[in-house]
Amino acid sequence: MAFPKISEARELSDEELQEQIIATKKQLFDLRFQKATRQLETTHQFKHERHRLAQLLTVERERAIAVEAAQNDDSNAPALEQDPGE
């Protein structure tokens, strides 16, 4: 099974992104539980799920940074219009 592409995560809405993050964390929990009870047969799933979670969290952080940057641009815009001599 190939790793999912980060472009797929970037196409998700904010709601879908949060749902995917929760689902991936739950899947990792289930995998750890299966490993502890020696029921896990596909150990490579850990790597895939951790990779997917990292992608989702990266996209979430990118969006948060973009929002912060937009807010900073908006708050700095009026200050730039004022004449420093006034």
Biopython code that builds the backbone (N, CA, C, O; Angstrom):
import numpy as np
from Bio.PDB.StructureBuilder import StructureBuilder

atoms = [
    (1, "MET", "N", (0.842, -1.175, 0.000)),
    (1, "MET", "CA", (0.000, 0.000, 0.000)),
    (1, "MET", "C", (0.890, 1.241, 0.000)),
    (1, "MET", "O", (1.804, 1.353, 0.817)),
    (2, "ALA", "N", (0.627, 2.158, -0.901)),
    (2, "ALA", "CA", (1.421, 3.368, -1.021)),
    (2, "ALA", "C", (0.971, 4.407, -0.002)),
    (2, "ALA", "O", (-0.170, 4.408, 0.459)),
    (3, "PHE", "N", (1.903, 5.287, 0.329)),
    (3, "PHE", "CA", (1.561, 6.374, 1.236)),
    (3, "PHE", "C", (0.576, 7.315, 0.561)),
    (3, "PHE", "O", (0.670, 7.547, -0.644)),
    (4, "PRO", "N", (-0.366, 7.860, 1.320)),
    (4, "PRO", "CA", (-1.267, 8.854, 0.742)),
    (4, "PRO", "C", (-0.489, 10.142, 0.457)),
    (4, "PRO", "O", (0.495, 10.450, 1.130)),
    (5, "LYS", "N", (-0.939, 10.868, -0.531)),
    (5, "LYS", "CA", (-0.269, 12.106, -0.917)),
    (5, "LYS", "C", (-0.766, 13.255, -0.051)),
    (5, "LYS", "O", (-1.930, 13.282, 0.349)),
    (6, "ILE", "N", (0.119, 14.203, 0.235)),
    (6, "ILE", "CA", (-0.267, 15.343, 1.054)),
    (6, "ILE", "C", (-1.239, 16.243, 0.294)),
    (6, "ILE", "O", (-2.007, 16.986, 0.906)),
    (7, "SER", "N", (-1.210, 16.179, -1.031)),
    (7, "SER", "CA", (-2.149, 16.981, -1.819)),
    (7, "SER", "C", (-3.589, 16.566, -1.530)),
    (7, "SER", "O", (-4.501, 17.391, -1.593)),
    (8, "GLU", "N", (-3.793, 15.287, -1.213)),
    (8, "GLU", "CA", (-5.132, 14.823, -0.850)),
    (8, "GLU", "C", (-5.581, 15.471, 0.454)),
    (8, "GLU", "O", (-6.751, 15.827, 0.597)),
    (9, "ALA", "N", (-4.676, 15.626, 1.392)),
    (9, "ALA", "CA", (-5.003, 16.255, 2.673)),
    (9, "ALA", "C", (-5.278, 17.741, 2.490)),
    (9, "ALA", "O", (-6.129, 18.306, 3.178)),
    (10, "ARG", "N", (-4.567, 18.373, 1.571)),
    (10, "ARG", "CA", (-4.767, 19.806, 1.342)),
    (10, "ARG", "C", (-6.118, 20.103, 0.702)),
    (10, "ARG", "O", (-6.624, 21.219, 0.819)),
    (11, "GLU", "N", (-6.705, 19.124, 0.029)),
    (11, "GLU", "CA", (-8.000, 19.313, -0.621)),
    (11, "GLU", "C", (-9.166, 19.198, 0.358)),
    (11, "GLU", "O", (-10.294, 19.548, 0.011)),
    (12, "LEU", "N", (-8.914, 18.714, 1.575)),
    (12, "LEU", "CA", (-9.977, 18.540, 2.561)),
    (12, "LEU", "C", (-10.399, 19.885, 3.149)),
    (12, "LEU", "O", (-9.598, 20.813, 3.253)),
    (13, "SER", "N", (-11.667, 19.970, 3.530)),
    (13, "SER", "CA", (-12.132, 21.160, 4.235)),
    (13, "SER", "C", (-11.624, 21.086, 5.675)),
    (13, "SER", "O", (-11.098, 20.058, 6.102)),
    (14, "ASP", "N", (-11.784, 22.178, 6.415)),
    (14, "ASP", "CA", (-11.322, 22.193, 7.804)),
    (14, "ASP", "C", (-12.026, 21.131, 8.642)),
    (14, "ASP", "O", (-11.400, 20.467, 9.467)),
    (15, "GLU", "N", (-13.324, 20.977, 8.428)),
    (15, "GLU", "CA", (-14.092, 19.966, 9.170)),
    (15, "GLU", "C", (-13.605, 18.558, 8.839)),
    (15, "GLU", "O", (-13.379, 17.740, 9.731)),
    (16, "GLU", "N", (-13.447, 18.291, 7.552)),
    (16, "GLU", "CA", (-12.989, 16.969, 7.123)),
    (16, "GLU", "C", (-11.583, 16.687, 7.655)),
    (16, "GLU", "O", (-11.260, 15.559, 8.028)),
    (17, "LEU", "N", (-10.758, 17.729, 7.683)),
    (17, "LEU", "CA", (-9.398, 17.583, 8.184)),
    (17, "LEU", "C", (-9.417, 17.164, 9.654)),
    (17, "LEU", "O", (-8.695, 16.251, 10.053)),
    (18, "GLN", "N", (-10.246, 17.836, 10.457)),
    (18, "GLN", "CA", (-10.358, 17.483, 11.874)),
    (18, "GLN", "C", (-10.869, 16.053, 12.049)),
    (18, "GLN", "O", (-10.377, 15.310, 12.898)),
    (19, "GLU", "N", (-11.855, 15.677, 11.241)),
    (19, "GLU", "CA", (-12.393, 14.315, 11.318)),
    (19, "GLU", "C", (-11.322, 13.284, 10.973)),
    (19, "GLU", "O", (-11.223, 12.242, 11.621)),
    (20, "GLN", "N", (-10.524, 13.578, 9.954)),
    (20, "GLN", "CA", (-9.459, 12.657, 9.545)),
    (20, "GLN", "C", (-8.387, 12.542, 10.630)),
    (20, "GLN", "O", (-7.864, 11.454, 10.874)),
    (21, "ILE", "N", (-8.061, 13.655, 11.278)),
    (21, "ILE", "CA", (-7.068, 13.630, 12.358)),
    (21, "ILE", "C", (-7.559, 12.740, 13.496)),
    (21, "ILE", "O", (-6.814, 11.906, 14.011)),
    (22, "ILE", "N", (-8.810, 12.926, 13.880)),
    (22, "ILE", "CA", (-9.385, 12.117, 14.962)),
    (22, "ILE", "C", (-9.417, 10.644, 14.570)),
    (22, "ILE", "O", (-9.068, 9.777, 15.371)),
    (23, "ALA", "N", (-9.837, 10.362, 13.337)),
    (23, "ALA", "CA", (-9.919, 8.975, 12.874)),
    (23, "ALA", "C", (-8.537, 8.323, 12.830)),
    (23, "ALA", "O", (-8.391, 7.152, 13.179)),
    (24, "THR", "N", (-7.538, 9.067, 12.410)),
    (24, "THR", "CA", (-6.181, 8.523, 12.328)),
    (24, "THR", "C", (-5.619, 8.254, 13.719)),
    (24, "THR", "O", (-4.970, 7.233, 13.944)),
    (25, "LYS", "N", (-5.870, 9.173, 14.654)),
    (25, "LYS", "CA", (-5.420, 8.951, 16.030)),
    (25, "LYS", "C", (-6.101, 7.725, 16.629)),
    (25, "LYS", "O", (-5.469, 6.948, 17.344)),
    (26, "LYS", "N", (-7.379, 7.553, 16.340)),
    (26, "LYS", "CA", (-8.112, 6.388, 16.839)),
    (26, "LYS", "C", (-7.539, 5.107, 16.227)),
    (26, "LYS", "O", (-7.391, 4.095, 16.912)),
    (27, "GLN", "N", (-7.223, 5.161, 14.946)),
    (27, "GLN", "CA", (-6.642, 3.997, 14.270)),
    (27, "GLN", "C", (-5.293, 3.629, 14.891)),
    (27, "GLN", "O", (-5.003, 2.450, 15.093)),
    (28, "LEU", "N", (-4.473, 4.633, 15.191)),
    (28, "LEU", "CA", (-3.188, 4.365, 15.836)),
    (28, "LEU", "C", (-3.386, 3.745, 17.218)),
    (28, "LEU", "O", (-2.655, 2.833, 17.605)),
    (29, "PHE", "N", (-4.375, 4.241, 17.958)),
    (29, "PHE", "CA", (-4.687, 3.662, 19.269)),
    (29, "PHE", "C", (-5.074, 2.197, 19.121)),
    (29, "PHE", "O", (-4.598, 1.340, 19.865)),
    (30, "ASP", "N", (-5.944, 1.920, 18.155)),
    (30, "ASP", "CA", (-6.383, 0.542, 17.923)),
    (30, "ASP", "C", (-5.210, -0.362, 17.533)),
    (30, "ASP", "O", (-5.126, -1.510, 17.971)),
    (31, "LEU", "N", (-4.313, 0.166, 16.710)),
    (31, "LEU", "CA", (-3.143, -0.619, 16.307)),
    (31, "LEU", "C", (-2.245, -0.927, 17.507)),
    (31, "LEU", "O", (-1.742, -2.042, 17.644)),
    (32, "ARG", "N", (-2.050, 0.074, 18.375)),
    (32, "ARG", "CA", (-1.245, -0.160, 19.577)),
    (32, "ARG", "C", (-1.907, -1.199, 20.480)),
    (32, "ARG", "O", (-1.230, -2.035, 21.078)),
    (33, "PHE", "N", (-3.215, -1.139, 20.572)),
    (33, "PHE", "CA", (-3.948, -2.106, 21.392)),
    (33, "PHE", "C", (-3.789, -3.512, 20.813)),
    (33, "PHE", "O", (-3.565, -4.470, 21.553)),
    (34, "GLN", "N", (-3.907, -3.632, 19.497)),
    (34, "GLN", "CA", (-3.736, -4.935, 18.847)),
    (34, "GLN", "C", (-2.315, -5.462, 19.049)),
    (34, "GLN", "O", (-2.105, -6.658, 19.254)),
    (35, "LYS", "N", (-1.352, -4.556, 18.986)),
    (35, "LYS", "CA", (0.037, -4.971, 19.183)),
    (35, "LYS", "C", (0.236, -5.489, 20.608)),
    (35, "LYS", "O", (0.916, -6.493, 20.817)),
    (36, "ALA", "N", (-0.355, -4.807, 21.578)),
    (36, "ALA", "CA", (-0.204, -5.207, 22.977)),
    (36, "ALA", "C", (-0.834, -6.568, 23.245)),
    (36, "ALA", "O", (-0.348, -7.328, 24.083)),
    (37, "THR", "N", (-1.911, -6.871, 22.537)),
    (37, "THR", "CA", (-2.586, -8.157, 22.739)),
    (37, "THR", "C", (-2.122, -9.214, 21.733)),
    (37, "THR", "O", (-2.690, -10.302, 21.643)),
    (38, "ARG", "N", (-1.088, -8.868, 20.990)),
    (38, "ARG", "CA", (-0.481, -9.779, 20.006)),
    (38, "ARG", "C", (-1.470, -10.237, 18.931)),
    (38, "ARG", "O", (-1.421, -11.381, 18.477)),
    (39, "GLN", "N", (-2.348, -9.349, 18.538)),
    (39, "GLN", "CA", (-3.303, -9.654, 17.474)),
    (39, "GLN", "C", (-2.939, -8.955, 16.166)),
    (39, "GLN", "O", (-3.585, -9.171, 15.142)),
    (40, "LEU", "N", (-1.921, -8.131, 16.203)),
    (40, "LEU", "CA", (-1.545, -7.331, 15.041)),
    (40, "LEU", "C", (-0.728, -8.163, 14.064)),
    (40, "LEU", "O", (0.288, -8.754, 14.430)),
    (41, "GLU", "N", (-1.184, -8.202, 12.820)),
    (41, "GLU", "CA", (-0.470, -8.940, 11.782)),
    (41, "GLU", "C", (0.217, -8.011, 10.788)),
    (41, "GLU", "O", (1.208, -8.390, 10.163)),
    (42, "THR", "N", (-0.302, -6.806, 10.643)),
    (42, "THR", "CA", (0.239, -5.871, 9.654)),
    (42, "THR", "C", (0.929, -4.717, 10.370)),
    (42, "THR", "O", (0.349, -3.647, 10.557)),
    (43, "THR", "N", (2.172, -4.951, 10.766)),
    (43, "THR", "CA", (2.900, -3.943, 11.531)),
    (43, "THR", "C", (3.245, -2.715, 10.700)),
    (43, "THR", "O", (3.495, -1.648, 11.261)),
    (44, "HIS", "N", (3.265, -2.838, 9.382)),
    (44, "HIS", "CA", (3.575, -1.691, 8.533)),
    (44, "HIS", "C", (2.491, -0.614, 8.616)),
    (44, "HIS", "O", (2.722, 0.531, 8.226)),
    (45, "GLN", "N", (1.321, -0.975, 9.118)),
    (45, "GLN", "CA", (0.231, -0.002, 9.248)),
    (45, "GLN", "C", (0.615, 1.133, 10.189)),
    (45, "GLN", "O", (0.151, 2.260, 10.015)),
    (46, "PHE", "N", (1.464, 0.849, 11.195)),
    (46, "PHE", "CA", (1.924, 1.901, 12.099)),
    (46, "PHE", "C", (2.583, 3.025, 11.312)),
    (46, "PHE", "O", (2.276, 4.203, 11.499)),
    (47, "LYS", "N", (3.489, 2.638, 10.432)),
    (47, "LYS", "CA", (4.225, 3.625, 9.646)),
    (47, "LYS", "C", (3.275, 4.430, 8.765)),
    (47, "LYS", "O", (3.402, 5.650, 8.669)),
    (48, "HIS", "N", (2.342, 3.765, 8.135)),
    (48, "HIS", "CA", (1.398, 4.446, 7.256)),
    (48, "HIS", "C", (0.511, 5.415, 8.032)),
    (48, "HIS", "O", (0.282, 6.541, 7.592)),
    (49, "GLU", "N", (0.021, 4.981, 9.174)),
    (49, "GLU", "CA", (-0.875, 5.832, 9.960)),
    (49, "GLU", "C", (-0.129, 7.020, 10.562)),
    (49, "GLU", "O", (-0.657, 8.131, 10.595)),
    (50, "ARG", "N", (1.090, 6.794, 11.037)),
    (50, "ARG", "CA", (1.881, 7.910, 11.577)),
    (50, "ARG", "C", (2.205, 8.913, 10.480)),
    (50, "ARG", "O", (2.179, 10.123, 10.706)),
    (51, "HIS", "N", (2.507, 8.408, 9.301)),
    (51, "HIS", "CA", (2.799, 9.276, 8.160)),
    (51, "HIS", "C", (1.566, 10.106, 7.799)),
    (51, "HIS", "O", (1.668, 11.311, 7.567)),
    (52, "ARG", "N", (0.421, 9.466, 7.755)),
    (52, "ARG", "CA", (-0.829, 10.158, 7.435)),
    (52, "ARG", "C", (-1.144, 11.217, 8.489)),
    (52, "ARG", "O", (-1.544, 12.331, 8.150)),
    (53, "LEU", "N", (-0.965, 10.874, 9.765)),
    (53, "LEU", "CA", (-1.223, 11.831, 10.837)),
    (53, "LEU", "C", (-0.290, 13.030, 10.711)),
    (53, "LEU", "O", (-0.720, 14.169, 10.895)),
    (54, "ALA", "N", (0.965, 12.790, 10.402)),
    (54, "ALA", "CA", (1.921, 13.883, 10.222)),
    (54, "ALA", "C", (1.491, 14.790, 9.073)),
    (54, "ALA", "O", (1.595, 16.012, 9.178)),
    (55, "GLN", "N", (1.012, 14.207, 7.985)),
    (55, "GLN", "CA", (0.538, 15.007, 6.858)),
    (55, "GLN", "C", (-0.647, 15.873, 7.267)),
    (55, "GLN", "O", (-0.691, 17.065, 6.960)),
    (56, "LEU", "N", (-1.600, 15.272, 7.956)),
    (56, "LEU", "CA", (-2.801, 16.003, 8.361)),
    (56, "LEU", "C", (-2.462, 17.130, 9.325)),
    (56, "LEU", "O", (-2.991, 18.235, 9.201)),
    (57, "LEU", "N", (-1.588, 16.859, 10.280)),
    (57, "LEU", "CA", (-1.205, 17.894, 11.235)),
    (57, "LEU", "C", (-0.399, 19.003, 10.556)),
    (57, "LEU", "O", (-0.492, 20.166, 10.947)),
    (58, "THR", "N", (0.386, 18.647, 9.547)),
    (58, "THR", "CA", (1.135, 19.646, 8.790)),
    (58, "THR", "C", (0.189, 20.582, 8.051)),
    (58, "THR", "O", (0.376, 21.798, 8.071)),
    (59, "VAL", "N", (-0.817, 20.027, 7.405)),
    (59, "VAL", "CA", (-1.795, 20.847, 6.681)),
    (59, "VAL", "C", (-2.550, 21.737, 7.660)),
    (59, "VAL", "O", (-2.805, 22.906, 7.370)),
    (60, "GLU", "N", (-2.907, 21.189, 8.816)),
    (60, "GLU", "CA", (-3.612, 21.981, 9.831)),
    (60, "GLU", "C", (-2.746, 23.159, 10.278)),
    (60, "GLU", "O", (-3.243, 24.277, 10.415)),
    (61, "ARG", "N", (-1.469, 22.916, 10.502)),
    (61, "ARG", "CA", (-0.556, 23.977, 10.934)),
    (61, "ARG", "C", (-0.336, 24.999, 9.816)),
    (61, "ARG", "O", (-0.248, 26.196, 10.091)),
    (62, "GLU", "N", (-0.246, 24.556, 8.579)),
    (62, "GLU", "CA", (-0.097, 25.484, 7.455)),
    (62, "GLU", "C", (-1.269, 26.447, 7.401)),
    (62, "GLU", "O", (-1.094, 27.646, 7.181)),
    (63, "ARG", "N", (-2.466, 25.912, 7.604)),
    (63, "ARG", "CA", (-3.663, 26.748, 7.572)),
    (63, "ARG", "C", (-3.679, 27.723, 8.744)),
    (63, "ARG", "O", (-4.084, 28.874, 8.579)),
    (64, "ALA", "N", (-3.248, 27.284, 9.921)),
    (64, "ALA", "CA", (-3.203, 28.165, 11.087)),
    (64, "ALA", "C", (-2.209, 29.301, 10.857)),
    (64, "ALA", "O", (-2.481, 30.447, 11.214)),
    (65, "ILE", "N", (-1.073, 28.990, 10.270)),
    (65, "ILE", "CA", (-0.069, 30.014, 9.979)),
    (65, "ILE", "C", (-0.609, 31.007, 8.960)),
    (65, "ILE", "O", (-0.376, 32.209, 9.083)),
    (66, "ALA", "N", (-1.328, 30.517, 7.954)),
    (66, "ALA", "CA", (-1.904, 31.401, 6.938)),
    (66, "ALA", "C", (-2.921, 32.352, 7.562)),
    (66, "ALA", "O", (-2.975, 33.528, 7.199)),
    (67, "VAL", "N", (-3.723, 31.852, 8.494)),
    (67, "VAL", "CA", (-4.713, 32.700, 9.170)),
    (67, "VAL", "C", (-4.008, 33.748, 10.021)),
    (67, "VAL", "O", (-4.397, 34.916, 10.015)),
    (68, "GLU", "N", (-2.972, 33.339, 10.755)),
    (68, "GLU", "CA", (-2.212, 34.282, 11.577)),
    (68, "GLU", "C", (-1.563, 35.359, 10.714)),
    (68, "GLU", "O", (-1.564, 36.535, 11.078)),
    (69, "ALA", "N", (-1.019, 34.964, 9.591)),
    (69, "ALA", "CA", (-0.375, 35.923, 8.694)),
    (69, "ALA", "C", (-1.394, 36.910, 8.143)),
    (69, "ALA", "O", (-1.111, 38.102, 8.029)),
    (70, "ALA", "N", (-2.578, 36.413, 7.801)),
    (70, "ALA", "CA", (-3.629, 37.292, 7.289)),
    (70, "ALA", "C", (-4.077, 38.272, 8.363)),
    (70, "ALA", "O", (-4.325, 39.441, 8.068)),
    (71, "GLN", "N", (-4.185, 37.813, 9.601)),
    (71, "GLN", "CA", (-4.584, 38.697, 10.695)),
    (71, "GLN", "C", (-3.510, 39.742, 10.963)),
    (71, "GLN", "O", (-3.826, 40.902, 11.228)),
    (72, "ASN", "N", (-2.249, 39.343, 10.895)),
    (72, "ASN", "CA", (-1.158, 40.291, 11.102)),
    (72, "ASN", "C", (-1.120, 41.323, 9.989)),
    (72, "ASN", "O", (-0.845, 42.495, 10.246)),
    (73, "ASP", "N", (-1.388, 40.912, 8.767)),
    (73, "ASP", "CA", (-1.422, 41.849, 7.653)),
    (73, "ASP", "C", (-2.545, 42.854, 7.836)),
    (73, "ASP", "O", (-2.371, 44.041, 7.561)),
    (74, "ASP", "N", (-3.689, 42.389, 8.296)),
    (74, "ASP", "CA", (-4.828, 43.276, 8.520)),
    (74, "ASP", "C", (-4.560, 44.250, 9.657)),
    (74, "ASP", "O", (-4.927, 45.421, 9.562)),
    (75, "SER", "N", (-3.936, 43.796, 10.718)),
    (75, "SER", "CA", (-3.686, 44.673, 11.863)),
    (75, "SER", "C", (-2.554, 45.654, 11.569)),
    (75, "SER", "O", (-2.533, 46.744, 12.140)),
    (76, "ASN", "N", (-1.625, 45.301, 10.706)),
    (76, "ASN", "CA", (-0.516, 46.189, 10.362)),
    (76, "ASN", "C", (-0.896, 47.188, 9.281)),
    (76, "ASN", "O", (-0.252, 48.231, 9.160)),
    (77, "ALA", "N", (-1.907, 46.903, 8.506)),
    (77, "ALA", "CA", (-2.280, 47.775, 7.397)),
    (77, "ALA", "C", (-2.643, 49.182, 7.855)),
    (77, "ALA", "O", (-2.125, 50.130, 7.266)),
    (78, "PRO", "N", (-3.495, 49.392, 8.862)),
    (78, "PRO", "CA", (-3.809, 50.756, 9.287)),
    (78, "PRO", "C", (-2.591, 51.483, 9.840)),
    (78, "PRO", "O", (-2.477, 52.696, 9.666)),
    (79, "ALA", "N", (-1.692, 50.788, 10.491)),
    (79, "ALA", "CA", (-0.509, 51.420, 11.051)),
    (79, "ALA", "C", (0.406, 51.930, 9.943)),
    (79, "ALA", "O", (1.095, 52.932, 10.135)),
    (80, "LEU", "N", (0.428, 51.282, 8.816)),
    (80, "LEU", "CA", (1.274, 51.705, 7.713)),
    (80, "LEU", "C", (0.727, 52.949, 7.028)),
    (80, "LEU", "O", (1.490, 53.728, 6.457)),
    (81, "GLU", "N", (-0.573, 53.139, 7.079)),
    (81, "GLU", "CA", (-1.191, 54.280, 6.419)),
    (81, "GLU", "C", (-0.967, 55.576, 7.181)),
    (81, "GLU", "O", (-1.025, 56.650, 6.582)),
    (82, "GLN", "N", (-0.715, 55.511, 8.474)),
    (82, "GLN", "CA", (-0.530, 56.713, 9.278)),
    (82, "GLN", "C", (0.843, 57.309, 9.009)),
    (82, "GLN", "O", (1.820, 56.594, 8.782)),
    (83, "ASP", "N", (0.891, 58.627, 9.040)),
    (83, "ASP", "CA", (2.148, 59.332, 8.853)),
    (83, "ASP", "C", (2.916, 59.306, 10.173)),
    (83, "ASP", "O", (2.354, 59.686, 11.201)),
    (84, "PRO", "N", (4.175, 58.873, 10.185)),
    (84, "PRO", "CA", (4.909, 58.779, 11.443)),
    (84, "PRO", "C", (5.135, 60.139, 12.107)),
    (84, "PRO", "O", (5.388, 60.194, 13.310)),
    (85, "GLY", "N", (5.049, 61.234, 11.353)),
    (85, "GLY", "CA", (5.257, 62.562, 11.913)),
    (85, "GLY", "C", (4.047, 63.093, 12.662)),
    (85, "GLY", "O", (4.169, 64.096, 13.365)),
    (86, "GLU", "N", (2.912, 62.479, 12.544)),
    (86, "GLU", "CA", (1.704, 62.985, 13.197)),
    (86, "GLU", "C", (1.590, 62.543, 14.610)),
    (86, "GLU", "O", (0.624, 62.891, 15.290)),
]
sb = StructureBuilder()
sb.init_structure("model")
sb.init_model(0)
sb.init_chain("A")
sb.init_seg("    ")
for serial, (resi, resn, name, xyz) in enumerate(atoms, 1):
    if name == "N":
        sb.init_residue(resn, " ", resi, " ")
    sb.init_atom(name, np.array(xyz, "f"), 0.0, 1.0, " ", f" {name:<3s}", serial, name[0])
structure = sb.get_structure()
